[in-house]
C-alpha cells in the first residue's frame, strides 16, 4: 500500500511506518507474536500483545510472579495486597514479621520474661503473706497487689508467647501466611490474655489508690490497728472476683458469635479463590454479591447472610465445602493480636473501643489524683517533725523527698504511657494519622 512502508534493519527487526500529514511515522509496536499495537498501549500496565512483550521491558510497573498482573510502582509496598501470592507486599523490600524489628523482639523477650518471673514471685509472696494479714489495711493492700501481679503476669505471658511464635514458628514466612495466623484461635486467645491482664491491672491499681486515700482520710493508725473482720475478707474476695470477671468480660465480648457484625473485621478466603486477595471486608463482599445476584436492597448485610450467599458462588466451580472462608476476628487486626484500639469512623466497634478508652482515662486520672493527695497528706503530716534540727528532722526531710520522687515517678510513668497512647488513638479515629503500624509499640 502506498501509505505504508515496511523495512528490515540489520538485526532483522521489522519497522512499520504509516504516512500521516505528509510524513511517515512509526506509531506501532511489534509484539514478539507478530501482533502490532499502537504505541500508546505500550507500558500501560495491560498485556495488550497477549505475550506481555509490550510490558516486559518497561520500568513503570511491578510484575506479579504469576505474570498476570502489572502493578504501578506506587502499589508495591503500600500496605495493600494486590498480587495473589502477596509478593507485592512480601518481598525483600517490605516483608513483615509478627514482631518487626530486632529491637522490638529483644524487648518482647526481655520485658515479657522479666514480667513473668517477677510477677510470679510477687503472686507467690502475696499469697503467703495474705494468710498472715491480721490488719484490714494490710489485707486490702495485699489483695490488690495480688491482682495487679496477676494482670501483669498475663501480659508477660502474652509478650513471651508472641515473641516465641514470631521467632520459632513464622519468622520471615509470616507475611505470606499472615491470614492463617490472624484468623486462628491462638491469636484470639493471646489477644484476650493481653486485654484481660491489662484491664485487671488498671482496675486493681485504681482500687488500690482509692483505698489508700481512704485510709489516709480516716487515719492510717486506726486502720493498722483494726483487725481484719470476716466481712472485710468477704468484701475483698467479692471485689477481686468482680474485677476478674469484668476484665474477662471485656476481653471476650468481641469474640461472641452474636456480636460478630460489630467485631469481625472481614473474611479471608481459600487460596484457590481469586476473587478476593487478602482480607475482604463487608463492603467488598457486598459488592461481589451485588454483581453476582443482580440488584439488591441497599442495606448492610450480616456476616451470617454473607456466608450463606457466598457459598453458591464457589461451591460447584471450586468443589469447596463449608469453611472455604475464615473470619478475621477482632484481635486479628494486626499480627501482634492486640485489642483494636485504633479504630476509624466507619468501624462498627468504635463505640466499644472508645468507651473502654474513656474508662481507662478515668482510671488514669483517678490514680494520678489519689497519689497526689497521698503525697500532699504525707508531706503535711511530717512537716512539723521536719522542722526539727535534730537527726529526726533530717530523717523526715529525706523520707519526704524520697516519697515525693516516688509519687512523681509513678504519675509521670502513667502519664508517659497513657497520654501518648490515648492521643494517638483519637488522632487515628479523626483520620489525622494512620497508627496501625504502631500496634507493636503498645503491647
C-alpha positions in Angstrom: 0.0 0.0 0.0 1.4 3.4 -0.9 0.6 4.8 2.5 2.7 2.2 4.4 6.4 1.3 4.3 8.0 -1.9 5.6 11.7 -2.1 6.2 14.1 -4.6 7.7 17.2 -3.4 9.5 20.4 -5.2 10.2 19.1 -7.1 13.2 16.1 -8.3 11.2 13.6 -6.2 13.2 10.6 -5.0 11.3 9.9 -1.3 11.2 6.4 -0.4 10.3 5.7 3.2 9.1 2.4 4.9 8.3 2.1 8.1 6.4 0.3 10.8 8.4 0.2 14.5 7.4 2.8 14.3 4.7 5.2 12.3 7.0 5.9 8.7 7.8 5.6 7.9 11.4 6.3 4.8 13.5 3.1 4.7 15.7 3.1 0.9 16.1 4.8 -1.6 18.4 5.6 -5.0 17.0 4.9 -7.8 19.6 7.0 -10.9 19.5 4.0 -12.8 18.4 3.9 -10.5 15.3 0.9 -8.6 16.5 1.0 -4.8 16.0 -0.4 -2.4 18.6 -0.5 1.3 19.0 2.5 2.7 20.9 0.1 4.4 23.3 -0.8 0.9 24.6 2.9 0.1 25.4 3.8 0.3 29.1 0.1 0.9 30.1 0.1 -1.9 32.7 -2.1 -4.1 30.4 -0.9 -7.1 28.4 -2.1 -5.9 25.0 0.2 -8.1 23.0 -1.0 -11.3 24.6 2.6 -12.4 25.3 3.4 -9.4 27.6 6.2 -8.1 25.3 4.6 -4.6 25.4 5.2 -4.5 29.1 8.2 -6.7 29.9 10.8 -4.0 29.1 9.0 -1.2 30.9 10.2 0.1 34.2 7.0 1.7 35.5 5.5 -1.4 37.0 5.9 -4.4 39.4 5.1 -7.7 37.8 3.5 -10.3 40.0 5.3 -13.7 39.7 2.3 -15.4 38.1 2.7 -13.0 35.2 -0.9 -11.9 35.1 -0.7 -8.6 36.9 1.3 -5.4 36.2 1.1 -3.1 39.1 2.1 0.6 39.3 5.2 1.0 41.3 3.3 3.0 43.9 1.2 -0.1 44.7 4.3 -2.0 45.7 4.8 -2.0 49.5 1.8 0.3 50.0 0.3 -2.0 52.7 -2.4 -3.3 50.4 -2.1 -6.8 48.9 -2.6 -6.9 45.2 -0.7 -9.9 43.9 -2.4 -13.3 44.5 0.9 -14.6 46.1 1.3 -11.5 48.2 4.6 -10.8 46.5 4.0 -7.0 46.2 3.9 -6.8 50.0 6.0 -9.8 50.9 9.4 -9.2 49.4 12.9 -8.2 50.3 12.0 -4.5 50.5 8.9 -4.6 52.7 8.2 -8.0 54.0 6.9 -8.0 57.6 7.0 -10.3 60.6 4.7 -10.5 63.6 7.2 -8.5 65.6 9.1 -6.3 63.1 12.5 -5.1 64.1 15.1 -6.8 66.2 14.9 -4.3 69.0 11.2 -4.9 69.4 11.8 -8.7 69.5 14.5 -8.2 72.1 12.3 -6.0 74.3 9.4 -8.5 73.9 11.6 -11.4 75.2 13.3 -9.3 77.9 10.3 -7.4 79.3 8.0 -10.5 78.9 10.4 -12.8 80.7 11.0 -10.3 83.4 7.3 -9.7 83.9 6.6 -13.5 84.1 9.3 -14.2 86.7 8.9 -11.0 88.8 5.1 -11.2 88.9 5.0 -14.9 89.6 7.3 -14.4 92.5 5.2 -11.5 93.7 2.0 -13.6 93.5 3.5 -16.4 95.5 4.8 -13.9 98.1 1.5 -12.1 98.3 -0.4 -15.4 98.7 1.9 -16.4 101.6 1.6 -13.0 103.3 -2.2 -12.9 102.6 -2.7 -15.6 105.2 -0.8 -13.8 107.8 -2.5 -10.4 107.3 -4.4 -9.5 110.5 -4.9 -5.8 109.9 -7.6 -4.5 107.4 -5.2 -2.2 105.6 -2.6 -4.9 105.1 -5.2 -7.3 103.8 -6.7 -4.8 101.4 -3.3 -3.8 100.0 -2.1 -7.3 99.6 -5.3 -8.4 97.8 -5.0 -5.6 95.2 -1.2 -6.2 94.8 -2.0 -9.8 94.1 -4.5 -8.8 91.4 -2.0 -6.3 89.9 0.6 -9.0 89.8 -1.8 -11.5 88.2 -2.7 -8.9 85.5 1.0 -8.1 84.7 1.8 -11.8 84.7 -0.8 -12.4 82.0 0.7 -9.5 79.9 4.2 -11.0 80.4 3.0 -14.4 79.2 1.4 -12.7 76.2 4.8 -11.0 75.3 6.8 -14.2 75.6 4.2 -16.1 73.6 4.2 -13.5 70.8 8.0 -13.4 70.7 8.2 -17.2 70.6 5.7 -17.6 67.8 7.5 -14.9 65.8 11.0 -16.4 66.4 10.3 -20.2 66.2 7.1 -20.6 64.1 6.8 -18.0 61.4 9.9 -15.9 61.2 10.2 -14.5 57.6 7.3 -16.7 56.4 4.7 -14.7 58.4 4.0 -12.2 55.6 2.7 -14.9 53.2 0.9 -16.8 55.9 -0.5 -13.9 57.9 -4.2 -14.7 57.4 -3.8 -18.2 58.7 -2.5 -16.5 61.9 -4.9 -13.6 62.0 -7.9 -16.0 61.8 -6.5 -18.5 64.3 -7.8 -19.4 67.7 -4.3 -18.9 69.1 -4.2 -15.3 68.1 -7.7 -14.7 69.7 -6.5 -16.4 72.9 -3.4 -14.2 73.1 -5.5 -11.1 72.4 -7.9 -12.0 75.2 -5.0 -12.7 77.6 -3.4 -9.3 77.0 -6.6 -7.4 77.3 -7.6 -9.3 80.4 -4.2 -8.7 82.1 -4.0 -5.0 81.2 -7.6 -4.2 82.3 -7.3 -6.2 85.5 -4.1 -4.3 86.4 -5.8 -0.9 85.6 -8.8 -1.7 87.7 -6.8 -3.0 90.6 -4.4 -0.1 90.6 -7.3 2.3 90.7 -8.9 0.5 93.6 -5.6 0.3 95.5 -5.1 4.1 95.0 -8.6 5.0 96.2 -8.3 2.7 99.2 -5.0 4.3 100.2 -6.6 7.7 100.1 -9.5 6.4 102.2 -7.0 5.1 104.7 -5.3 8.4 105.0 -8.7 10.2 105.4 -9.7 8.1 108.4 -6.2 7.8 109.8 -3.7 5.0 108.9 -3.1 4.4 112.5 -6.7 3.4 113.1 -6.7 1.1 110.0 -3.5 -0.5 111.0 -4.9 -1.3 114.5 -8.2 -2.5 113.2 -8.5 -6.3 112.9 -9.4 -7.7 109.5 -13.0 -8.9 110.0 -14.8 -11.7 108.2 -17.0 -9.1 106.5 -13.9 -7.3 105.1 -12.5 -10.6 103.8 -15.8 -11.4 102.1 -15.9 -7.9 100.6 -12.3 -8.1 99.3 -12.9 -11.6 97.8 -16.1 -10.4 96.1 -14.4 -7.3 94.7 -11.5 -9.4 93.4 -13.8 -11.8 91.7 -15.7 -8.8 90.3 -12.6 -7.3 88.8 -11.6 -10.6 87.3 -15.0 -11.1 85.8 -15.2 -7.6 84.4 -11.7 -7.8 82.8 -12.6 -11.3 81.4 -15.9 -10.0 80.0 -14.2 -7.0 78.3 -11.7 -9.4 76.6 -14.3 -11.9 75.5 -17.2 -9.7 74.3 -15.5 -9.1 70.9 -15.4 -12.8 70.2 -19.1 -13.6 70.9 -20.8 -15.0 67.8 -24.0 -13.0 68.4 -21.9 -9.8 68.1 -19.8 -10.7 65.0 -21.4 -7.9 62.9 -19.8 -5.4 65.3 -16.4 -7.0 65.8 -15.5 -9.3 62.8 -13.0 -7.3 60.6 -13.5 -9.4 57.4 -13.2 -12.7 55.7 -10.1 -14.4 54.4 -11.0 -16.8 51.6 -9.3 -20.0 50.4 -6.1 -19.5 48.4 -7.7 -21.1 45.3 -10.4 -18.3 45.1 -9.0 -15.4 43.1 -12.0 -13.1 43.6 -10.5 -11.7 46.8 -6.9 -11.2 47.6 -6.1 -10.9 51.3 -8.9 -9.9 53.6 -12.3 -8.9 52.2 -14.3 -6.6 54.4 -18.1 -6.3 54.4 -18.2 -3.7 51.6 -16.1 -5.9 49.3 -18.2 -8.9 49.9 -21.4 -6.9 49.4 -20.2 -5.6 46.0 -19.3 -9.1 44.8 -22.8 -10.4 45.8 -24.4 -7.5 44.1 -22.5 -8.2 40.9 -23.5 -11.9 41.1 -27.1 -11.7 42.2 -28.0 -8.5 40.4 -29.9 -5.7 42.1 -30.0 -6.0 45.9 -31.6 -4.0 48.7 -29.5 -1.1 49.8 -28.9 -2.4 53.3 -26.0 -3.7 55.4 -25.8 -7.4 55.2 -25.0 -9.5 58.3 -21.9 -11.8 58.2 -24.2 -14.8 58.6 -26.1 -13.8 55.5 -22.9 -13.1 53.5 -21.6 -16.6 54.3 -24.8 -18.2 53.1 -25.0 -16.1 49.9 -21.3 -16.6 49.1 -21.4 -20.4 49.2 -23.2 -20.8 45.8 -20.6 -18.6 44.1 -17.8 -21.1 44.7 -19.2 -24.5 45.9 -19.7 -26.0 42.4 -16.8 -24.4 40.5 -14.2 -24.9 43.1 -15.5 -28.1 44.7 -15.3 -26.4 48.1 -17.1 -27.4 51.2 -18.0 -25.2 54.2 -15.1 -23.5 55.7 -13.6 -22.0 52.5 -13.6 -18.7 54.2 -12.3 -17.8 57.7 -13.3 -14.9 59.9 -10.7 -12.3 60.7 -11.7 -11.7 64.3 -11.4 -8.5 66.4 -7.9 -9.3 67.6 -6.8 -10.3 64.1 -6.4 -6.6 63.0 -2.6 -7.0 63.4 -0.1 -9.7 63.8 0.5 -9.0 67.5 -3.2 -9.7 68.2 -3.8 -6.7 70.4 -7.1 -5.1 71.3 -8.2 -2.9 68.3 -7.6 0.4 69.9 -7.0 2.2 66.6 -10.5 2.4 65.1 -11.8 4.6 62.3 -15.1 6.5 62.0 -16.8 3.7 59.9 -15.7 0.9 62.2 -18.7 -0.7 63.9 -16.7 -1.5 67.0 -15.6 2.1 67.5 -18.2 2.8 70.3 -17.0 -0.2 72.3 -13.3 0.8 71.8 -13.9 4.5 72.6 -15.9 3.6 75.7 -13.1 1.4 77.0 -10.6 4.2 76.3 -12.8 6.6 78.2 -12.9 4.2 81.2 -9.1 3.9 81.1 -8.7 7.7 81.0 -10.9 8.0 84.1 -8.8 5.3 85.9 -5.6 7.2 85.0 -7.0 10.4 86.3 -8.2 8.7 89.5 -4.7 7.1 90.1 -2.9 10.4 89.5 -5.3 12.4 91.8 -5.1 9.8 94.5 -1.3 9.7 94.6 -1.2 13.5 94.6 -3.4 13.5 97.6 -1.3 10.8 99.3 1.9 12.9 98.6 0.3 16.1 100.0 -1.0 14.3 103.1 2.3 12.7 103.8 4.1 16.0 103.4 1.8 17.8 105.8 1.8 15.0 108.4 5.6 15.1 108.7 6.0 18.9 108.2 6.1 19.5 112.0 8.7 16.8 112.5 10.8 18.1 109.7 11.1 21.5 111.4 13.3 19.9 114.0 17.0 20.4 113.5 18.0 17.1 115.1 18.6 13.7 113.5 14.8 13.1 113.5 14.1 16.2 111.4 16.8 15.4 108.9 15.5 11.8 108.6 11.9 13.0 108.0 13.1 15.5 105.3 14.9 12.7 103.5 11.9 10.5 103.7 9.7 13.3 102.3 12.0 13.8 99.4 12.1 10.1 98.7 8.3 9.7 98.8 7.8 12.8 96.6 10.2 11.4 94.0 8.4 8.1 94.0 5.0 9.7 93.6 6.2 12.0 90.8 7.8 9.0 89.1 4.6 7.0 89.4 2.4 9.8 88.0 4.8 10.6 85.2 5.1 6.9 84.3 1.4 6.6 83.9 1.3 9.9 82.0 4.0 8.9 79.6 2.4 5.5 79.0 -1.2 6.5 78.7 -1.4 10.1 77.4 0.6 9.5 74.1 -1.3 6.2 73.5 -4.8 7.8 74.0 -3.8 10.8 71.9 -2.7 8.5 69.1 -6.0 6.6 69.3 -8.1 9.7 68.9 -5.8 11.1 66.1 -6.3 7.9 64.2 -10.0 8.0 64.8 -10.1 11.6 63.4 -8.1 10.4 60.3 -5.2 12.7 61.2 -2.7 9.9 61.2 -2.6 6.2 60.3 -1.5 4.5 63.6 -1.9 0.8 62.5 1.8 0.3 62.2 2.3 1.4 65.9 0.4 -1.6 67.4 3.7 -3.3 68.2 4.8 -0.2 70.2 1.9 -0.6 72.7 1.7 -4.2 73.9 
